[in-house]
Amino acid sequence: MKLIILLSCVVAALAFPQKPEQQVPILSSENEVNFDGSYRYSYEGGDGTSAQQAGQLKQVGPEAGVVNQGSYSYAAPDGSRISLTYTADEFGYHPQGDHLPVAPPIPPEIQKSLDFIASIPVNQREGDQGEGQ
């Protein structure tokens, strides 16, 4: 029984990937947190990875939240450079980057229909039951 347990441990250890850990030096790092709730950080790694972000508190109606903007970049496995900038606020997260997919343009016929629908006052649209319903 002890032999089976020992062999199981040896097999499990051999099955585990044996990669040496790669340590990436940090070339620069900044971190600032202010009493008013604003903050800023940035770093750059020796492998070309970098990131920065800044944010502050914002009152939105009765609620308070944090809005921020930042960017990061790194080397993809194929060697290309991936860079992304973003904002995050009360309207959501808005990333921008050349590597992100882009929706195709709306066909002109569909856009014409959408524009027509938008031009009709809400209370005159078909199926409108009036206010309060």
C-alpha positions as CSV (number, residue, x, y, z in Angstrom):
1,M,0.0,0.0,0.0
2,K,2.8,2.4,0.9
3,L,4.5,1.6,-2.5
4,I,1.3,2.5,-4.3
5,I,1.1,5.9,-2.5
6,L,4.8,6.6,-3.1
7,L,4.4,5.7,-6.8
8,S,1.3,7.9,-7.1
9,C,3.3,10.9,-5.6
10,V,6.2,10.3,-8.0
11,V,3.9,10.1,-11.0
12,A,2.0,13.3,-9.9
13,A,5.3,15.1,-9.4
14,L,6.6,14.1,-12.9
15,A,3.3,15.1,-14.5
16,F,3.6,18.6,-13.1
17,P,5.2,21.0,-15.7
18,Q,8.7,21.7,-14.8
19,K,9.3,25.3,-15.9
20,P,11.9,27.5,-14.3
21,E,10.3,30.7,-13.0
22,Q,11.1,33.7,-15.1
23,Q,11.6,36.8,-13.0
24,V,10.9,40.1,-14.7
25,P,12.6,43.1,-13.2
26,I,10.5,46.1,-12.4
27,L,12.1,49.1,-14.1
28,S,9.9,51.8,-12.6
29,S,6.9,51.9,-10.2
30,E,4.9,54.8,-8.8
31,N,1.9,54.7,-6.5
32,E,0.1,57.7,-5.2
33,V,-3.0,57.7,-3.0
34,N,-4.4,61.1,-1.9
35,F,-6.7,62.0,1.0
36,D,-9.4,63.2,-1.4
37,G,-9.7,59.7,-2.8
38,S,-7.8,60.3,-6.0
39,Y,-5.0,58.0,-6.9
40,R,-2.4,57.3,-9.6
41,Y,-0.1,54.4,-10.3
42,S,2.2,53.3,-13.0
43,Y,4.8,50.6,-13.6
44,E,7.1,49.3,-16.3
45,G,8.6,45.8,-16.4
46,G,11.8,44.6,-18.0
47,D,9.8,42.6,-20.5
48,G,8.2,45.8,-22.0
49,T,4.9,45.4,-20.0
50,S,3.6,48.7,-18.7
51,A,0.5,50.1,-17.2
52,Q,-0.8,53.4,-15.7
53,Q,-4.0,54.5,-14.2
54,A,-5.4,57.6,-12.5
55,G,-8.8,57.9,-10.8
56,Q,-10.8,60.1,-8.5
57,L,-14.1,60.1,-6.6
58,K,-17.1,61.4,-8.4
59,Q,-20.6,62.2,-7.1
60,V,-23.3,60.7,-9.4
61,G,-26.7,61.6,-8.0
62,P,-27.0,60.4,-4.5
63,E,-24.2,57.8,-5.0
64,A,-20.4,58.3,-5.1
65,G,-18.1,56.2,-7.2
66,V,-14.6,56.1,-8.6
67,V,-14.0,57.1,-12.2
68,N,-10.7,56.3,-13.8
69,Q,-8.7,56.3,-17.0
70,G,-5.5,54.4,-17.9
71,S,-3.7,52.2,-20.3
72,Y,-1.5,49.1,-20.5
73,S,0.6,47.4,-23.1
74,Y,2.5,44.1,-23.4
75,A,4.0,41.8,-26.0
76,A,1.6,39.2,-27.4
77,P,2.8,35.6,-27.8
78,D,3.3,36.3,-31.6
79,G,5.6,39.2,-30.8
80,S,3.1,42.0,-31.7
81,R,2.5,44.9,-29.3
82,I,-0.9,45.0,-27.6
83,S,-1.8,48.5,-26.3
84,L,-5.1,49.4,-24.8
85,T,-6.4,52.7,-23.3
86,Y,-9.6,52.9,-21.3
87,T,-12.0,55.0,-19.2
88,A,-14.3,53.6,-16.6
89,D,-17.1,55.9,-15.3
90,E,-20.8,56.1,-14.6
91,F,-21.4,55.2,-18.2
92,G,-19.4,51.9,-18.1
93,Y,-16.0,50.6,-19.2
94,H,-14.8,52.0,-22.6
95,P,-11.7,50.3,-24.0
96,Q,-9.9,51.4,-27.1
97,G,-7.2,49.4,-29.0
98,D,-6.2,48.5,-32.5
99,H,-6.5,44.8,-31.6
100,L,-10.2,45.0,-30.5
101,P,-12.9,43.9,-32.9
102,V,-15.0,46.5,-34.5
103,A,-18.7,46.1,-35.4
104,P,-19.5,46.4,-39.1
105,P,-21.2,49.6,-40.2
106,I,-25.0,49.7,-40.1
107,P,-26.5,49.1,-43.6
108,P,-28.0,52.4,-45.1
109,E,-31.5,50.9,-45.3
110,I,-31.4,49.9,-41.6
111,Q,-30.0,53.3,-40.6
112,K,-32.8,55.1,-42.6
113,S,-35.4,53.0,-40.7
114,L,-33.8,53.8,-37.3
115,D,-33.7,57.5,-38.2
116,F,-37.4,57.4,-39.2
117,I,-38.4,55.7,-36.0
118,A,-36.4,58.2,-33.9
119,S,-38.2,61.1,-35.7
120,I,-41.7,59.9,-34.6
121,P,-42.7,61.4,-31.2
122,V,-42.9,58.7,-28.6
123,N,-46.6,59.2,-27.8
124,Q,-47.5,58.7,-31.5
125,R,-45.7,55.4,-32.1
126,E,-47.8,52.4,-32.9
127,G,-48.6,50.3,-29.8
128,D,-48.1,53.2,-27.4
129,Q,-50.8,53.0,-24.7
130,G,-50.3,56.5,-23.4
131,E,-48.8,57.6,-20.1
132,G,-49.1,55.6,-16.9
133,Q,-49.4,52.2,-18.6
